[in-house]
Amino acid sequence: MRRVSRPRALPIVATACALLAGVASGCGAQTVEGRGVPGMTTVDVASLAVGPFPSAPVDYEPRLETKSDVFAIESRRLFGYLVAPYEIDSEMAALEATRIVAAPGSAFGDSLGVLPAQFEPIAERNRLIASVVTVRSNQKLRAVRNMSLALLRFPSDDAARSAATEFDRAMDELLPNRHALAIPGHPDAVASTADDQKGYLFATRGPMVVMAMTTVPQPDSNALVTQLRTMLDLQLERLTRFEPTPVDQILDLPANPDGIMRLALPPLPVGGGDTARRVQPAGIYDAAGQLHFEPHAAEVQAALASAGVDVVARNDATVYRTRDLDSAFRLQRALTEPREDEQLFDSPPGIADAQCVQRDTDAFDQYYEYTCVLVHGRYVAVVGADGLPGGVLDPSLYQRAAAQYSILARGA
């Protein structure tokens, strides 16, 4: 893997530092040092330029205004049991999307994907409880390989079977010339294709529906069947370990173990700035669930396990709890290892241990162009921002990184 050397200076960083000079809240104040840990560089927390962002832990109040808000708690659990496309084919490693699905919800509507608009009324009619979807590809336009995978939980086995049957029937409208694909070892699975290049599958296990769409570079029904069979073997095995939470007990699930959500930087209140433009499903995840949000998940998976990550808090920043300080630094290195078309850039002022990476993104990428990864004790935090017009680094990234570090220093 190619390592890109850290540039000595970047115009974007110089611009950001200049902009920060006038908003450094706490500059010149009495020094209050962060709690030093052997191996960590001491940080003068009081002098960090946090701008309008909170510099101490903030009590986390999950939004529980609707039924969908409550069901999202169960959806976050589902991520820990969802198979990733790169587990089926290592070439399908580039993350396209990962999200919670709600009915009604904006996740339905991709006529060419695994969740077309025609499926939304079916999900509602069969009382969808929880659902998640992930999409990865090889990002090769002339030899496309991609897969969309979704797990949907319904109230009962009968509701799941009814939904799967209706989903397949709706495909007649989308693919009127499709023909069936037999999936060896799974006689109850329903799979089809119209062109032997893109295949669809619906299967059930208990109250769960497994939905998949996969594409291969050239028309090849055998290749489609192999992809779908491999996926279903893995996914059904993983679901044997999933115990659906009774609906009346979902609110009893741990929502903030050891107060970790207090340690993840929250977005500013509405009207205070667009600090959470990329919608993030806030809440807690296990390491397996967090992998679905990692742009380099196949490479990071071993690092999360090695670091002993037992819980991840996602808000406007992402905080990982590792085994110890050494594990935290090892995870930081794994998260900031530059890949192709990535480069390191300067750390936020005053936080020498931070590592920051710029990656090539586009308007449809759900990941930020610039990210900084911080370490404090056993915690690793990732803060991101998009570039401003002209390729200038948004100075709020350094403010948010400073605020996130300050939160960890004062609360971890």
C-alpha positions as CSV (number, residue, x, y, z in Angstrom):
1,M,0.0,0.0,0.0
2,R,1.4,3.4,-1.0
3,R,2.2,5.8,1.8
4,V,1.9,9.4,1.0
5,S,4.4,11.5,2.9
6,R,3.3,14.4,5.1
7,P,3.7,17.7,3.3
8,R,5.7,20.3,5.2
9,A,3.0,22.9,4.5
10,L,-0.3,23.1,2.7
11,P,-1.9,26.3,1.6
12,I,-5.3,25.1,2.9
13,V,-3.8,24.6,6.4
14,A,-2.1,28.0,6.5
15,T,-5.4,29.6,5.5
16,A,-7.3,27.7,8.2
17,C,-4.7,28.7,10.9
18,A,-4.9,32.3,9.8
19,L,-8.7,32.2,10.1
20,L,-8.5,30.6,13.5
21,A,-6.2,33.2,14.9
22,G,-9.1,35.6,15.5
23,V,-11.5,33.0,17.0
24,A,-9.2,31.2,19.5
25,S,-11.5,31.1,22.5
26,G,-9.3,30.7,25.5
27,C,-6.1,31.9,24.0
28,G,-4.1,33.8,26.7
29,A,-6.2,32.3,29.5
30,Q,-4.8,30.5,32.5
31,T,-3.3,27.2,31.5
32,V,-5.4,24.1,32.3
33,E,-3.5,21.1,31.1
34,G,-5.2,18.0,29.8
35,R,-4.8,14.9,32.0
36,G,-1.5,13.6,30.8
37,V,-1.1,9.9,30.0
38,P,2.3,8.2,29.4
39,G,2.9,8.4,25.7
40,M,0.5,11.3,25.1
41,T,1.9,14.8,24.3
42,T,0.6,17.3,26.9
43,V,-2.0,19.6,25.6
44,D,-2.9,23.0,27.0
45,V,-6.6,22.5,26.8
46,A,-7.6,26.0,27.9
47,S,-5.8,27.5,24.9
48,L,-7.4,25.3,22.2
49,A,-9.5,27.3,19.7
50,V,-12.9,25.6,19.9
51,G,-14.9,28.4,18.3
52,P,-18.7,28.0,19.0
53,F,-18.4,24.3,19.8
54,P,-18.8,22.8,23.3
55,S,-15.5,22.1,25.1
56,A,-16.9,19.9,27.8
57,P,-19.0,16.7,27.8
58,V,-22.6,17.4,26.8
59,D,-25.5,15.2,28.2
60,Y,-26.8,13.1,25.3
61,E,-30.6,13.2,24.8
62,P,-31.6,10.8,22.1
63,R,-34.5,11.9,19.9
64,L,-37.5,9.7,20.7
65,E,-40.3,11.7,19.2
66,T,-41.7,9.1,16.8
67,K,-42.1,5.3,16.4
68,S,-39.3,5.4,13.8
69,D,-37.0,7.0,16.4
70,V,-37.6,4.1,18.8
71,F,-37.2,1.5,16.1
72,A,-33.9,3.0,15.0
73,I,-32.4,1.7,18.3
74,E,-33.1,-1.8,17.1
75,S,-31.8,-1.0,13.6
76,R,-28.5,0.0,15.1
77,R,-28.2,-3.4,16.6
78,L,-28.9,-5.0,13.2
79,F,-25.7,-3.4,11.7
80,G,-23.8,-5.8,13.9
81,Y,-25.3,-8.8,12.1
82,L,-25.3,-7.4,8.5
83,V,-22.9,-9.0,6.1
84,A,-20.6,-6.6,4.1
85,P,-20.2,-7.0,0.4
86,Y,-16.4,-7.3,0.7
87,E,-16.9,-10.5,2.7
88,I,-18.5,-12.0,-0.5
89,D,-16.0,-10.5,-3.0
90,S,-12.9,-8.6,-1.7
91,E,-13.1,-6.4,-4.8
92,M,-16.4,-4.9,-3.6
93,A,-14.7,-2.8,-0.9
94,A,-15.5,0.8,-1.8
95,L,-18.3,2.2,0.4
96,E,-21.2,3.7,-1.5
97,A,-23.8,4.0,1.3
98,T,-24.8,2.7,4.7
99,R,-28.0,3.9,6.4
100,I,-30.9,3.0,8.5
101,V,-34.1,2.3,6.6
102,A,-37.5,3.6,7.9
103,A,-40.9,3.3,6.5
104,P,-41.9,5.8,5.5
105,G,-38.5,7.1,4.8
106,S,-36.1,8.6,2.2
107,A,-34.2,5.3,1.9
108,F,-36.8,4.1,-0.5
109,G,-36.7,5.5,-4.0
110,D,-33.7,4.1,-5.9
111,S,-35.4,2.5,-8.9
112,L,-32.2,0.7,-9.8
113,G,-31.2,-0.3,-6.3
114,V,-32.3,-2.8,-3.7
115,L,-35.0,-0.4,-2.2
116,P,-37.1,1.1,-5.0
117,A,-40.1,3.3,-4.1
118,Q,-42.5,0.5,-4.9
119,F,-41.2,-1.3,-1.8
120,E,-42.1,1.4,0.7
121,P,-45.9,0.7,0.9
122,I,-45.1,-3.0,1.2
123,A,-42.8,-2.4,4.1
124,E,-45.5,-0.2,5.8
125,R,-48.3,-2.6,5.1
126,N,-46.4,-5.4,6.8
127,R,-45.4,-3.2,9.7
128,L,-41.6,-2.9,9.2
129,I,-39.9,-2.6,12.6
130,A,-36.2,-2.2,11.9
131,S,-34.0,-2.2,8.8
132,V,-30.5,-1.4,7.5
133,V,-28.8,-1.3,4.2
134,T,-25.2,-1.1,2.9
135,V,-23.8,-0.7,-0.6
136,R,-20.2,-1.3,-1.7
137,S,-18.6,-1.6,-5.2
138,N,-15.3,-1.8,-6.9
139,Q,-15.8,1.7,-8.4
140,K,-14.8,0.5,-11.9
141,L,-17.2,1.9,-14.5
142,R,-16.1,-0.5,-17.2
143,A,-16.1,-3.6,-15.1
144,V,-18.7,-2.9,-12.4
145,R,-19.0,-5.2,-9.4
146,N,-21.3,-4.0,-6.7
147,M,-23.7,-5.3,-4.1
148,S,-26.5,-3.8,-2.0
149,L,-27.5,-5.7,1.1
150,A,-30.5,-5.0,3.4
151,L,-31.9,-6.6,6.5
152,L,-35.5,-5.9,7.4
153,R,-37.2,-7.0,10.6
154,F,-40.9,-7.5,10.7
155,P,-43.3,-8.3,13.7
156,S,-43.6,-12.0,12.8
157,D,-42.4,-14.8,10.6
158,D,-45.7,-14.6,8.6
159,A,-45.2,-10.8,8.1
160,A,-41.7,-11.4,6.8
161,R,-42.8,-14.0,4.4
162,S,-45.7,-11.8,3.2
163,A,-43.3,-8.9,2.7
164,A,-40.8,-11.0,0.8
165,T,-43.5,-12.3,-1.5
166,E,-44.8,-8.8,-2.2
167,F,-41.3,-7.4,-2.8
168,D,-40.7,-10.1,-5.4
169,R,-44.1,-9.5,-7.0
170,A,-43.3,-5.8,-7.3
171,M,-40.2,-6.7,-9.3
172,D,-42.5,-7.7,-12.2
173,E,-43.2,-4.0,-12.7
174,L,-39.5,-3.0,-12.5
175,L,-38.2,-6.0,-14.5
176,P,-41.0,-7.4,-16.7
177,N,-38.7,-9.7,-18.6
178,R,-36.9,-11.2,-15.7
179,H,-36.3,-14.9,-15.3
180,A,-35.7,-17.0,-12.1
181,L,-32.3,-18.0,-10.7
182,A,-32.0,-21.1,-8.6
183,I,-29.8,-20.7,-5.5
184,P,-28.2,-24.0,-4.6
185,G,-28.8,-24.9,-0.9
186,H,-31.6,-22.3,-0.6
187,P,-34.8,-23.6,-2.2
188,D,-36.9,-21.1,-0.5
189,A,-34.9,-18.1,-1.7
190,V,-36.4,-16.2,-4.6
191,A,-33.8,-14.8,-7.1
192,S,-34.1,-13.3,-10.5
193,T,-32.4,-11.4,-13.3
194,A,-33.4,-9.7,-16.5
195,D,-30.0,-9.6,-18.2
196,D,-27.8,-12.1,-16.3
197,Q,-25.7,-9.1,-15.2
198,K,-27.7,-7.8,-12.3
199,G,-29.5,-10.1,-9.9
200,Y,-32.0,-9.7,-7.1
201,L,-32.7,-12.0,-4.2
202,F,-35.3,-12.2,-1.4
203,A,-35.1,-14.7,1.5
204,T,-36.5,-15.0,5.0
205,R,-35.4,-16.3,8.3
206,G,-37.9,-16.0,11.1
207,P,-39.1,-12.4,11.2
208,M,-36.2,-11.2,9.0
209,V,-36.1,-10.5,5.3
210,V,-32.8,-10.6,3.5
211,M,-32.7,-8.5,0.3
212,A,-29.8,-8.3,-2.1
213,M,-28.9,-6.8,-5.5
214,T,-25.6,-7.6,-7.1
215,T,-23.9,-6.7,-10.4
216,V,-21.2,-8.5,-12.3
217,P,-19.0,-7.0,-15.1
218,Q,-20.4,-9.2,-17.9
219,P,-23.7,-11.2,-18.4
220,D,-23.0,-14.4,-16.5
221,S,-25.9,-16.1,-14.6
222,N,-23.5,-18.5,-12.9
223,A,-21.5,-15.6,-11.5
224,L,-24.7,-14.0,-10.2
225,V,-25.8,-17.3,-8.5
226,T,-22.3,-17.7,-6.9
227,Q,-22.4,-14.2,-5.5
228,L,-25.9,-14.5,-4.2
229,R,-25.4,-18.0,-2.7
230,T,-22.2,-16.9,-0.9
231,M,-24.0,-13.9,0.5
232,L,-26.9,-15.9,1.7
233,D,-24.8,-18.6,3.3
234,L,-23.0,-16.0,5.3
235,Q,-26.0,-13.8,6.1
236,L,-28.3,-16.6,7.3
237,E,-25.5,-18.1,9.5
238,R,-25.0,-14.7,11.0
239,L,-28.7,-14.3,11.7
240,T,-28.7,-17.4,13.8
241,R,-27.0,-15.3,16.5
242,F,-29.5,-12.4,16.3
243,E,-32.3,-12.3,18.9
244,P,-35.0,-9.7,18.0
245,T,-35.8,-7.4,20.8
246,P,-39.4,-7.5,21.9
247,V,-40.9,-4.2,20.7
248,D,-42.0,-3.2,24.3
249,Q,-38.4,-3.7,25.4
250,I,-36.5,-1.7,22.8
251,L,-36.4,1.4,25.0
252,D,-34.7,-0.8,27.7
253,L,-31.7,-1.4,25.5
254,P,-28.5,0.4,26.6
255,A,-28.5,3.8,24.9
256,N,-25.4,5.3,26.5
257,P,-23.1,2.7,28.2
258,D,-20.8,4.4,30.7
259,G,-21.9,7.8,29.3
260,I,-19.8,7.4,26.2
261,M,-22.3,9.4,24.1
262,R,-21.4,12.4,26.3
263,L,-17.8,12.1,24.9
264,A,-18.8,12.4,21.2
265,L,-19.0,16.0,19.8
266,P,-22.6,16.9,19.2
267,P,-23.7,19.1,16.2
268,L,-24.5,22.7,16.9
269,P,-28.2,23.4,17.5
270,V,-30.3,24.3,14.5
271,G,-29.4,27.8,13.4
272,G,-25.9,27.6,15.0
273,G,-24.2,26.4,11.8
274,D,-24.4,23.5,9.4
275,T,-22.0,21.3,11.3
276,A,-23.8,18.0,10.5
277,R,-24.5,18.3,6.8
278,R,-23.7,14.6,6.3
279,V,-26.5,12.9,8.1
280,Q,-25.1,10.5,10.7
281,P,-27.2,7.9,12.5
282,A,-26.3,9.0,16.0
283,G,-26.1,6.4,18.8
284,I,-24.0,3.5,20.0
285,Y,-22.6,0.6,17.9
286,D,-20.5,-2.4,18.4
287,A,-17.3,-2.8,16.4
288,A,-19.1,-5.0,13.8
289,G,-21.7,-2.4,13.3
290,Q,-19.2,0.4,13.0
291,L,-17.4,-1.4,10.2
292,H,-20.3,-0.7,7.9
293,F,-19.5,3.0,8.1
294,E,-15.7,2.7,7.6
295,P,-14.5,3.6,4.1
296,H,-11.7,1.1,4.4
297,A,-13.6,-1.5,6.5
298,A,-11.8,-4.6,5.2
299,E,-8.4,-3.1,6.3
300,V,-9.7,-1.6,9.5
301,Q,-11.5,-4.7,10.7
302,A,-8.4,-6.3,12.2
303,A,-7.3,-3.0,13.8
304,L,-10.6,-2.7,15.6
305,A,-10.3,-6.2,16.9
306,S,-6.7,-5.8,17.9
307,A,-7.4,-2.6,19.7
308,G,-10.2,-4.2,21.7
309,V,-12.9,-1.8,20.6
310,D,-16.0,-2.7,22.6
311,V,-18.3,0.3,21.9
312,V,-18.4,3.2,19.4
313,A,-20.4,6.4,19.9
314,R,-21.5,8.2,16.7
315,N,-22.7,11.8,16.7
316,D,-21.1,14.7,14.9
317,A,-17.9,13.0,15.7
318,T,-17.2,9.3,16.2
319,V,-15.5,8.0,19.4
320,Y,-14.1,4.5,19.7
321,R,-13.3,3.0,23.1
322,T,-10.3,0.8,22.9
323,R,-8.5,-1.4,25.4
324,D,-5.8,1.1,26.5
325,L,-3.6,4.0,25.3
326,D,-1.3,1.8,23.2
327,S,-4.3,0.2,21.5
328,A,-5.7,3.7,20.8
329,F,-2.6,4.9,19.1
330,R,-2.5,1.7,17.0
331,L,-6.1,2.2,15.9
332,Q,-5.3,5.9,15.1
333,R,-2.5,4.7,12.8
334,A,-4.8,2.3,11.0
335,L,-7.5,4.9,10.5
336,T,-5.0,7.5,9.1
337,E,-2.8,5.2,6.9
338,P,-3.0,7.1,3.6
339,R,-4.3,5.2,0.7
340,E,-4.2,6.0,-3.0
341,D,-5.4,9.6,-3.6
342,E,-5.0,10.5,0.1
343,Q,-2.5,12.6,1.9
344,L,-1.7,13.6,5.5
345,F,-1.9,17.3,6.4
346,D,-1.0,19.3,9.5
347,S,-2.5,18.5,12.9
348,P,-4.8,21.1,14.6
349,P,-2.8,23.8,16.4
350,G,-1.9,22.6,19.9
351,I,-2.8,18.9,19.4
352,A,0.5,17.4,18.3
353,D,-0.7,13.7,18.5
354,A,-3.6,14.3,16.1
355,Q,-3.3,12.8,12.6
356,C,-5.2,14.3,9.7
357,V,-6.0,12.9,6.3
358,Q,-7.4,14.5,3.1
359,R,-9.1,12.1,0.7
360,D,-10.6,12.5,-2.7
361,T,-14.4,12.7,-2.5
362,D,-17.2,13.8,-4.6
363,A,-20.6,15.4,-4.0
364,F,-22.2,12.0,-3.5
365,D,-19.6,10.6,-1.1
366,Q,-21.0,10.3,2.4
367,Y,-17.6,10.7,3.9
368,Y,-15.8,14.0,4.6
369,E,-12.9,15.2,2.5
370,Y,-10.9,16.1,5.5
371,T,-10.7,14.1,8.8
372,C,-8.6,14.4,11.9
373,V,-8.1,11.5,14.3
374,L,-7.4,12.3,17.9
375,V,-6.2,10.1,20.9
376,H,-6.8,10.7,24.5
377,G,-6.3,7.8,26.9
378,R,-8.1,4.7,25.6
379,Y,-10.4,6.8,23.3
380,V,-9.9,7.6,19.6
381,A,-12.1,10.3,18.0
382,V,-12.7,11.0,14.4
383,V,-13.8,14.5,13.3
384,G,-14.5,15.4,9.7
385,A,-15.3,18.4,7.4
386,D,-15.7,19.2,3.7
387,G,-13.5,21.6,1.8
388,L,-14.6,25.1,1.1
389,P,-14.8,26.4,-2.5
390,G,-11.4,26.7,-4.0
391,G,-10.0,23.7,-2.1
392,V,-9.6,25.7,1.2
393,L,-9.8,23.7,4.4
394,D,-12.9,24.6,6.4
395,P,-11.5,26.2,9.6
396,S,-14.3,24.7,11.6
397,L,-12.6,21.3,11.3
398,Y,-9.8,22.5,13.6
399,Q,-12.3,24.1,15.9
400,R,-14.3,20.9,16.1
401,A,-11.2,18.8,16.6
402,A,-10.1,21.1,19.4
403,A,-13.6,20.9,21.0
404,Q,-13.6,17.1,20.6
405,Y,-10.2,16.8,22.3
406,S,-11.3,19.1,25.1
407,I,-14.4,17.0,25.7
408,L,-12.2,13.9,26.0
409,A,-9.7,15.6,28.2
410,R,-12.4,16.9,30.6
411,G,-14.7,13.9,30.5
412,A,-12.8,10.6,29.7
